[in-house]
Amino acid sequence: RFNQRPFYRLLLNLLIAVTTPEAQFEPIQFQLLAAFCTTFMTLSPKRVPSFAFAWLELISHRVFMPKLLNSANHKGWLMFQRLLLQLLHFLEPSLRRVQLSEPIQVLYKGTLRVLLV
């Protein structure tokens, strides 16, 4: 069994560390967010299904999503759109079926919360 918690904590602590409002990270903050976006694309639920819940929490975290979407000239919007598409591509086969398993229902509810916030 894959334990996603240590990897979630590691990525979250790195994300928090590089998004703190410090002068040393300010000029490269968008590049750091883009690097995390690339990492999240690599760890997408289709590639690593057992990391899907932690992945959804990471891409919707308060230190990642708002900063990416509020970037200058809306540069982060396309990146976040790609992340959401990865999530929806993962959910698509399950949503086509009439009955959803309990984990997919929870992931679907989490997805709806991200979309509605």
Secondary structure, 3 states (H helix, E strand, C coil): CCCCHHHHHHHHHHHHHHCCCCCCCHHHHHHHHHHHHHHHHHCCCCCCHHHHHHHHHHHCCCCCHHHHHCCHHHHHHHHHHHHHHHHHHHHHHHHHCCCCCHHHHHHHHHHHHHHHC
